[in-house]
Amino acid sequence: MANIRLISTSIVQAASNPESSIHKIELTSSDLKFILVQYIQKGLLFTKSKPERWSEVRRSDESLVHHLKNSLSRTLAFFSPLAGRLATVEHDDKTVSFFIDCNNAGIQFVHAVADDITISNILEPIYVPSFVHSFFPLNGTSNYEGVSKPLLGVQITELVDGIFIACTMNHAVADGTTFWNFFNSWSEISRSNSDQISKPPVSEHWFRTYCSLRLPVSIFTSDNEIIPPPPSYRERVFHFTKEKIAGLKAKANAEAGSEKISSLQSLLSHLWGSVVRNRQLVDPNEDTNFHLLVGIRSRLQPQLPGEYFGNAVQIGTVKLKAREIIKQGLGYTALEMNKLVNSYTEDKVRNNLESSMVFKRGGCAHGDLAASSSPRFNVYGNDFGWGRPIAVGSGPGNKRCVKITVFPGVEEGSIDIEVSTSPEILEAMGHDSEFMSAVN
Protein backbone atom coordinates (compact mmCIF):
# COMPACT_ATOMS: atom_id res chain seq x y z
CA MET A 1 0.00 0.00 0.00
CA ALA A 2 1.12 3.58 -0.72
CA ASN A 3 3.96 2.62 -3.05
CA ILE A 4 4.64 5.88 -4.92
CA ARG A 5 7.17 5.74 -7.75
CA LEU A 6 8.97 8.85 -8.94
CA ILE A 7 9.00 8.79 -12.74
CA SER A 8 10.69 12.11 -13.50
CA THR A 9 11.56 15.55 -12.17
CA SER A 10 12.07 18.36 -14.65
CA ILE A 11 12.03 22.12 -15.07
CA VAL A 12 9.22 23.82 -16.99
CA GLN A 13 9.80 27.34 -18.25
CA ALA A 14 7.26 29.91 -19.37
CA ALA A 15 6.48 29.97 -23.06
CA SER A 16 7.42 33.25 -24.71
CA ASN A 17 4.92 36.03 -24.19
CA PRO A 18 5.67 39.12 -26.29
CA GLU A 19 3.28 41.18 -24.16
CA SER A 20 5.24 40.50 -20.96
CA SER A 21 7.99 43.03 -20.26
CA ILE A 22 8.17 42.52 -16.49
CA HIS A 23 11.71 41.78 -15.30
CA LYS A 24 11.63 42.69 -11.62
CA ILE A 25 8.82 42.83 -9.03
CA GLU A 26 9.42 44.29 -5.58
CA LEU A 27 7.92 42.36 -2.67
CA THR A 28 5.60 44.45 -0.50
CA SER A 29 5.21 44.44 3.27
CA SER A 30 2.11 42.31 2.69
CA ASP A 31 4.27 39.73 0.88
CA LEU A 32 7.19 39.82 3.28
CA LYS A 33 5.06 39.02 6.33
CA PHE A 34 5.07 35.44 4.98
CA ILE A 35 8.80 35.25 4.19
CA LEU A 36 9.61 32.90 7.11
CA VAL A 37 6.67 30.48 6.77
CA GLN A 38 6.16 27.68 4.27
CA TYR A 39 4.69 27.45 0.78
CA ILE A 40 0.95 27.19 -0.01
CA GLN A 41 0.05 23.58 -0.86
CA LYS A 42 -3.25 22.57 -2.45
CA GLY A 43 -4.17 19.70 -4.74
CA LEU A 44 -7.11 18.31 -6.69
CA LEU A 45 -8.28 14.72 -7.12
CA PHE A 46 -9.76 13.65 -10.44
CA THR A 47 -11.33 10.42 -11.62
CA LYS A 48 -10.59 8.54 -14.85
CA SER A 49 -14.19 7.38 -15.06
CA LYS A 50 -15.05 9.33 -18.24
CA PRO A 51 -13.19 7.36 -20.92
CA GLU A 52 -14.38 9.46 -23.86
CA ARG A 53 -13.03 12.71 -22.41
CA TRP A 54 -9.96 11.04 -20.95
CA SER A 55 -8.97 9.57 -24.31
CA GLU A 56 -9.60 12.93 -25.98
CA VAL A 57 -7.04 14.57 -23.71
CA ARG A 58 -4.55 11.81 -24.54
CA ARG A 59 -5.29 11.95 -28.25
CA SER A 60 -2.73 10.79 -30.84
CA ASP A 61 0.71 10.16 -29.33
CA GLU A 62 0.51 13.02 -26.86
CA SER A 63 0.70 11.70 -23.30
CA LEU A 64 -1.27 13.22 -20.47
CA VAL A 65 1.89 14.44 -18.77
CA HIS A 66 3.19 16.05 -21.95
CA HIS A 67 -0.15 17.78 -22.42
CA LEU A 68 -0.14 19.14 -18.87
CA LYS A 69 3.49 20.33 -19.14
CA ASN A 70 2.74 22.08 -22.42
CA SER A 71 -0.36 23.84 -21.09
CA LEU A 72 1.54 24.71 -17.89
CA SER A 73 4.29 26.41 -19.90
CA ARG A 74 1.73 28.48 -21.77
CA THR A 75 0.04 29.43 -18.49
CA LEU A 76 3.35 30.58 -17.03
CA ALA A 77 3.62 33.04 -19.91
CA PHE A 78 0.89 34.99 -18.09
CA PHE A 79 2.25 34.25 -14.61
CA SER A 80 5.91 34.84 -15.46
CA PRO A 81 6.94 35.81 -11.87
CA LEU A 82 6.24 32.22 -10.78
CA ALA A 83 8.91 30.99 -13.21
CA GLY A 84 11.48 33.30 -11.59
CA ARG A 85 13.38 33.32 -8.32
CA LEU A 86 13.58 35.58 -5.30
CA ALA A 87 16.55 37.94 -5.14
CA THR A 88 17.86 40.12 -2.33
CA VAL A 89 19.62 43.41 -1.85
CA GLU A 90 21.52 43.89 1.41
CA HIS A 91 21.79 47.44 2.72
CA ASP A 92 24.35 49.21 4.91
CA ASP A 93 21.93 49.41 7.85
CA LYS A 94 21.89 45.59 8.18
CA THR A 95 18.56 45.26 6.42
CA VAL A 96 17.60 43.34 3.33
CA SER A 97 14.94 43.85 0.67
CA PHE A 98 13.48 41.20 -1.60
CA PHE A 99 12.25 41.20 -5.17
CA ILE A 100 11.21 38.64 -7.76
CA ASP A 101 13.74 38.22 -10.54
CA CYS A 102 11.54 37.24 -13.51
CA ASN A 103 14.40 35.33 -15.12
CA ASN A 104 12.35 32.33 -16.32
CA ALA A 105 14.55 29.90 -14.41
CA GLY A 106 11.48 27.66 -14.42
CA ILE A 107 9.26 25.73 -12.03
CA GLN A 108 9.66 22.20 -10.69
CA PHE A 109 7.53 19.55 -12.41
CA VAL A 110 7.26 16.07 -10.87
CA HIS A 111 5.60 13.03 -12.42
CA ALA A 112 4.84 10.13 -10.08
CA VAL A 113 2.77 6.94 -10.17
CA ALA A 114 0.96 5.32 -7.22
CA ASP A 115 0.53 1.76 -8.47
CA ASP A 116 -1.69 0.51 -5.65
CA ILE A 117 -3.61 3.61 -4.51
CA THR A 118 -7.22 4.11 -5.58
CA ILE A 119 -9.59 7.02 -5.11
CA SER A 120 -11.43 5.07 -2.42
CA ASN A 121 -8.17 4.63 -0.49
CA ILE A 122 -8.08 8.43 -0.20
CA LEU A 123 -11.74 9.31 0.34
CA GLU A 124 -13.15 6.45 2.43
CA PRO A 125 -10.99 6.64 5.60
CA ILE A 126 -12.21 8.93 8.40
CA TYR A 127 -8.76 10.52 8.60
CA VAL A 128 -6.81 11.76 5.59
CA PRO A 129 -4.19 9.08 4.81
CA SER A 130 -0.65 10.23 5.54
CA PHE A 131 0.54 9.16 2.06
CA VAL A 132 -1.41 12.08 0.57
CA HIS A 133 1.40 14.39 1.74
CA SER A 134 3.75 12.61 -0.69
CA PHE A 135 1.56 13.88 -3.57
CA PHE A 136 2.98 17.38 -2.98
CA PRO A 137 6.35 18.71 -4.16
CA LEU A 138 8.72 20.99 -2.21
CA ASN A 139 7.53 19.74 1.18
CA GLY A 140 9.13 21.57 4.09
CA THR A 141 10.35 24.49 1.98
CA SER A 142 10.29 27.97 3.54
CA ASN A 143 9.44 30.99 1.43
CA TYR A 144 12.82 32.68 1.83
CA GLU A 145 14.40 29.63 0.16
CA GLY A 146 12.89 30.92 -3.08
CA VAL A 147 16.24 32.62 -3.74
CA SER A 148 17.54 29.22 -4.88
CA LYS A 149 14.48 26.98 -5.15
CA PRO A 150 11.56 27.25 -7.59
CA LEU A 151 8.71 29.54 -6.57
CA LEU A 152 6.26 26.91 -7.82
CA GLY A 153 6.28 23.14 -7.79
CA VAL A 154 3.74 20.94 -9.57
CA GLN A 155 3.30 17.21 -9.09
CA ILE A 156 1.17 14.90 -11.20
CA THR A 157 0.49 11.61 -9.40
CA GLU A 158 -1.29 8.92 -11.42
CA LEU A 159 -3.44 6.60 -9.31
CA VAL A 160 -5.05 3.30 -10.27
CA ASP A 161 -8.34 5.00 -11.19
CA GLY A 162 -7.56 8.70 -10.91
CA ILE A 163 -5.03 11.48 -10.93
CA PHE A 164 -3.92 13.98 -8.29
CA ILE A 165 -2.65 17.38 -9.41
CA ALA A 166 -0.84 19.31 -6.68
CA CYS A 167 0.66 22.80 -6.64
CA THR A 168 3.10 24.15 -4.06
CA MET A 169 3.51 27.94 -4.38
CA ASN A 170 5.74 30.41 -2.56
CA HIS A 171 3.52 32.29 -0.08
CA ALA A 172 5.75 35.38 -0.10
CA VAL A 173 4.91 35.73 -3.78
CA ALA A 174 1.20 34.91 -3.81
CA ASP A 175 -1.87 34.51 -1.59
CA GLY A 176 -4.77 32.10 -1.98
CA THR A 177 -6.58 34.33 -4.48
CA THR A 178 -3.53 34.42 -6.75
CA PHE A 179 -2.92 30.69 -6.20
CA TRP A 180 -6.38 29.71 -7.41
CA ASN A 181 -6.33 32.22 -10.27
CA PHE A 182 -3.22 30.42 -11.49
CA PHE A 183 -4.81 26.97 -11.04
CA ASN A 184 -8.00 28.13 -12.80
CA SER A 185 -6.00 29.62 -15.67
CA TRP A 186 -3.91 26.47 -16.13
CA SER A 187 -7.00 24.26 -16.29
CA GLU A 188 -8.61 26.72 -18.71
CA ILE A 189 -5.66 26.56 -21.13
CA SER A 190 -5.46 22.76 -20.77
CA ARG A 191 -9.18 22.33 -21.40
CA SER A 192 -9.53 24.75 -24.31
CA ASN A 193 -6.07 24.26 -25.84
CA SER A 194 -6.01 28.04 -26.16
CA ASP A 195 -3.45 30.72 -25.37
CA GLN A 196 -6.00 33.00 -23.72
CA ILE A 197 -7.19 33.13 -20.12
CA SER A 198 -10.26 34.77 -18.59
CA LYS A 199 -8.51 36.60 -15.73
CA PRO A 200 -4.95 37.69 -16.58
CA PRO A 201 -3.00 38.56 -13.40
CA VAL A 202 -2.15 42.17 -12.62
CA SER A 203 1.47 42.35 -11.45
CA GLU A 204 2.28 46.04 -11.77
CA HIS A 205 0.12 48.18 -9.50
CA TRP A 206 0.24 51.26 -7.23
CA PHE A 207 0.03 48.95 -4.25
CA ARG A 208 3.59 47.68 -4.79
CA THR A 209 5.21 51.11 -4.58
CA TYR A 210 3.06 52.13 -1.61
CA CYS A 211 4.16 49.45 0.85
CA SER A 212 7.74 48.43 0.11
CA LEU A 213 9.70 47.23 3.13
CA ARG A 214 13.20 46.31 4.31
CA LEU A 215 13.70 43.53 6.87
CA PRO A 216 16.46 43.23 9.47
CA VAL A 217 18.95 40.54 8.51
CA SER A 218 18.76 39.21 12.08
CA ILE A 219 15.34 37.61 11.54
CA PHE A 220 16.95 34.95 9.34
CA THR A 221 19.12 33.54 12.14
CA SER A 222 18.88 29.89 13.17
CA ASP A 223 17.12 30.93 16.39
CA ASN A 224 13.91 31.05 14.39
CA GLU A 225 14.00 27.56 12.90
CA ILE A 226 10.64 26.12 11.87
CA ILE A 227 9.12 23.83 14.47
CA PRO A 228 7.32 21.04 12.60
CA PRO A 229 3.96 19.75 13.78
CA PRO A 230 4.04 16.76 16.14
CA PRO A 231 4.34 13.54 14.10
CA SER A 232 1.09 12.32 15.66
CA TYR A 233 -0.99 15.11 14.08
CA ARG A 234 -3.77 13.85 11.82
CA GLU A 235 -6.23 15.46 9.44
CA ARG A 236 -9.96 15.02 9.05
CA VAL A 237 -12.40 16.70 6.68
CA PHE A 238 -15.82 17.74 8.02
CA HIS A 239 -18.55 18.41 5.46
CA PHE A 240 -21.30 20.98 6.06
CA THR A 241 -24.31 21.27 3.76
CA LYS A 242 -25.84 24.57 2.70
CA GLU A 243 -28.87 23.90 4.91
CA LYS A 244 -26.80 23.11 8.03
CA ILE A 245 -24.69 26.23 7.51
CA ALA A 246 -27.83 28.35 7.19
CA GLY A 247 -29.08 26.89 10.47
CA LEU A 248 -25.84 27.79 12.27
CA LYS A 249 -25.97 31.32 10.87
CA ALA A 250 -29.57 31.80 12.01
CA LYS A 251 -28.73 30.44 15.47
CA ALA A 252 -25.67 32.66 15.87
CA ASN A 253 -27.48 35.83 14.84
CA ALA A 254 -30.48 35.01 17.04
CA GLU A 255 -28.30 34.39 20.10
CA ALA A 256 -26.30 37.57 19.49
CA GLY A 257 -29.32 39.72 18.60
CA SER A 258 -27.61 40.55 15.32
CA GLU A 259 -28.08 40.31 11.57
CA LYS A 260 -24.42 40.86 10.72
CA ILE A 261 -22.81 37.49 11.44
CA SER A 262 -21.86 35.65 8.26
CA SER A 263 -22.20 31.97 7.42
CA LEU A 264 -18.44 31.40 7.61
CA GLN A 265 -18.10 33.23 10.94
CA SER A 266 -20.89 31.06 12.37
CA LEU A 267 -19.30 27.88 11.05
CA LEU A 268 -15.79 28.66 12.31
CA SER A 269 -17.18 29.64 15.73
CA HIS A 270 -19.10 26.35 15.89
CA LEU A 271 -15.86 24.48 15.20
CA TRP A 272 -13.89 26.61 17.67
CA GLY A 273 -16.33 25.69 20.41
CA SER A 274 -15.86 22.00 19.74
CA VAL A 275 -12.05 22.24 19.80
CA VAL A 276 -12.14 24.04 23.17
CA ARG A 277 -14.67 21.62 24.67
CA ASN A 278 -12.66 18.60 23.59
CA ARG A 279 -9.20 19.64 24.71
CA GLN A 280 -8.04 17.59 27.67
CA LEU A 281 -7.71 19.43 31.01
CA VAL A 282 -8.39 22.84 29.51
CA ASP A 283 -8.13 25.73 31.99
CA PRO A 284 -11.37 27.78 31.87
CA ASN A 285 -9.34 30.97 32.26
CA GLU A 286 -6.92 30.04 29.50
CA ASP A 287 -6.72 32.45 26.57
CA THR A 288 -7.54 30.80 23.27
CA ASN A 289 -6.68 32.54 20.01
CA PHE A 290 -8.27 32.18 16.60
CA HIS A 291 -6.20 33.61 13.73
CA LEU A 292 -8.10 34.66 10.61
CA LEU A 293 -6.96 35.80 7.18
CA VAL A 294 -8.73 39.02 6.19
CA GLY A 295 -8.74 39.93 2.51
CA ILE A 296 -7.88 43.58 1.81
CA ARG A 297 -8.45 43.86 -1.95
CA SER A 298 -11.84 45.51 -1.41
CA ARG A 299 -10.82 47.39 1.75
CA LEU A 300 -8.55 49.90 0.02
CA GLN A 301 -9.37 52.90 -2.15
CA PRO A 302 -8.87 52.58 -5.00
CA GLN A 303 -9.62 48.87 -4.66
CA LEU A 304 -7.12 46.24 -5.72
CA PRO A 305 -8.40 44.16 -8.64
CA GLY A 306 -9.34 40.58 -7.91
CA GLU A 307 -6.58 39.54 -10.32
CA TYR A 308 -3.88 41.43 -8.39
CA PHE A 309 -0.81 39.16 -8.31
CA GLY A 310 0.65 38.98 -4.82
CA ASN A 311 -0.46 38.94 -1.20
CA ALA A 312 -3.43 41.11 -0.28
CA VAL A 313 -4.38 39.60 3.07
CA GLN A 314 -3.79 40.46 6.72
CA ILE A 315 -4.09 38.29 9.80
CA GLY A 316 -6.46 39.21 12.60
CA THR A 317 -6.75 37.44 15.94
CA VAL A 318 -9.81 36.89 18.12
CA LYS A 319 -8.74 36.26 21.72
CA LEU A 320 -11.26 34.79 24.19
CA LYS A 321 -11.18 32.87 27.44
CA ALA A 322 -12.05 29.21 27.16
CA ARG A 323 -14.93 29.71 29.61
CA GLU A 324 -16.37 32.50 27.44
CA ILE A 325 -16.56 30.20 24.43
CA ILE A 326 -18.09 27.34 26.42
CA LYS A 327 -20.57 29.34 28.54
CA GLN A 328 -21.49 32.24 26.27
CA GLY A 329 -22.12 30.01 23.26
CA LEU A 330 -22.13 30.28 19.49
CA GLY A 331 -23.69 33.73 19.13
CA TYR A 332 -21.22 35.43 21.46
CA THR A 333 -18.18 33.81 19.82
CA ALA A 334 -19.36 34.50 16.28
CA LEU A 335 -20.15 38.13 17.08
CA GLU A 336 -16.62 38.65 18.44
CA MET A 337 -15.27 37.18 15.21
CA ASN A 338 -17.54 39.47 13.21
CA LYS A 339 -16.31 42.52 15.14
CA LEU A 340 -12.71 41.59 14.44
CA VAL A 341 -13.26 41.27 10.69
CA ASN A 342 -15.25 44.52 10.50
CA SER A 343 -12.51 46.38 12.38
CA TYR A 344 -10.33 46.18 9.27
CA THR A 345 -11.09 49.64 7.94
CA GLU A 346 -8.93 51.25 5.30
CA ASP A 347 -7.01 53.20 7.96
CA LYS A 348 -6.25 50.03 9.92
CA VAL A 349 -5.22 48.17 6.78
CA ARG A 350 -2.86 50.97 5.70
CA ASN A 351 -1.34 51.17 9.19
CA ASN A 352 -0.71 47.43 9.11
CA LEU A 353 0.95 47.75 5.71
CA GLU A 354 3.52 50.09 7.22
CA SER A 355 4.38 47.58 9.95
CA SER A 356 7.56 45.51 9.71
CA MET A 357 6.05 42.58 11.65
CA VAL A 358 6.83 39.20 10.09
CA PHE A 359 5.04 35.95 10.92
CA LYS A 360 7.27 33.59 12.91
CA ARG A 361 8.72 30.48 11.32
CA GLY A 362 6.98 28.26 13.83
CA GLY A 363 3.62 29.72 12.87
CA CYS A 364 1.03 30.24 15.59
CA ALA A 365 1.36 28.92 19.12
CA HIS A 366 0.68 25.23 19.73
CA GLY A 367 -2.78 25.72 21.25
CA ASP A 368 -4.02 28.37 18.82
CA LEU A 369 -6.40 27.86 15.92
CA ALA A 370 -5.57 29.29 12.49
CA ALA A 371 -7.85 29.33 9.45
CA SER A 372 -6.74 29.66 5.85
CA SER A 373 -8.20 29.43 2.36
CA SER A 374 -11.81 30.38 1.51
CA PRO A 375 -15.09 28.80 0.38
CA ARG A 376 -15.24 31.50 -2.32
CA PHE A 377 -12.31 30.15 -4.32
CA ASN A 378 -13.13 28.44 -7.61
CA VAL A 379 -11.92 24.96 -6.72
CA TYR A 380 -14.36 22.71 -8.55
CA GLY A 381 -14.30 24.65 -11.81
CA ASN A 382 -10.82 23.31 -12.55
CA ASP A 383 -11.60 21.04 -15.51
CA PHE A 384 -8.36 20.20 -17.33
CA GLY A 385 -10.26 18.53 -20.15
CA TRP A 386 -11.60 15.30 -18.67
CA GLY A 387 -14.05 16.52 -16.03
CA ARG A 388 -14.27 18.41 -12.77
CA PRO A 389 -12.34 17.37 -9.64
CA ILE A 390 -14.08 15.24 -7.04
CA ALA A 391 -12.07 16.35 -4.00
CA VAL A 392 -9.50 18.88 -2.81
CA GLY A 393 -6.77 18.57 -0.21
CA SER A 394 -3.75 20.32 1.26
CA GLY A 395 -0.12 19.43 1.89
CA PRO A 396 1.75 19.24 5.19
CA GLY A 397 3.05 22.82 5.27
CA ASN A 398 2.20 25.33 8.02
CA LYS A 399 0.31 22.87 10.24
CA ARG A 400 1.86 23.30 13.67
CA CYS A 401 -1.20 24.61 15.56
CA VAL A 402 -4.83 23.55 15.14
CA LYS A 403 -4.84 24.29 11.42
CA ILE A 404 -8.21 24.82 9.73
CA THR A 405 -8.34 24.84 5.94
CA VAL A 406 -11.63 25.97 4.42
CA PHE A 407 -12.78 24.77 1.00
CA PRO A 408 -16.04 24.98 -0.93
CA GLY A 409 -17.85 21.67 -1.00
CA VAL A 410 -18.75 19.78 -4.15
CA GLU A 411 -22.42 20.72 -3.77
CA GLU A 412 -23.28 24.39 -4.27
CA GLY A 413 -23.31 26.31 -0.99
CA SER A 414 -21.66 23.53 1.02
CA ILE A 415 -18.32 23.90 2.81
CA ASP A 416 -15.60 21.40 3.66
CA ILE A 417 -13.27 22.11 6.58
CA GLU A 418 -10.03 20.18 6.94
CA VAL A 419 -8.84 20.16 10.55
CA SER A 420 -5.24 19.25 11.39
CA THR A 421 -4.55 18.57 15.06
CA SER A 422 -3.91 15.74 17.53
CA PRO A 423 -5.82 12.49 16.97
CA GLU A 424 -7.25 12.78 20.49
CA ILE A 425 -8.98 16.08 19.69
CA LEU A 426 -10.17 14.85 16.30
CA GLU A 427 -11.63 11.69 17.81
CA ALA A 428 -13.36 13.67 20.57
CA MET A 429 -14.81 16.07 17.99
CA GLY A 430 -16.17 13.09 16.08
CA HIS A 431 -18.07 12.05 19.22
CA ASP A 432 -19.17 15.59 20.08
CA SER A 433 -22.93 15.45 19.41
CA GLU A 434 -23.32 19.23 19.52
CA PHE A 435 -20.65 19.70 16.89
CA MET A 436 -21.52 16.70 14.72
CA SER A 437 -25.20 17.68 14.57
CA ALA A 438 -24.17 20.21 11.90
CA VAL A 439 -21.83 17.81 10.04
CA ASN A 440 -23.07 15.76 7.13
Disulfide bonds with the S-S distance in Angstrom:
Cys364-Cys401 2.03
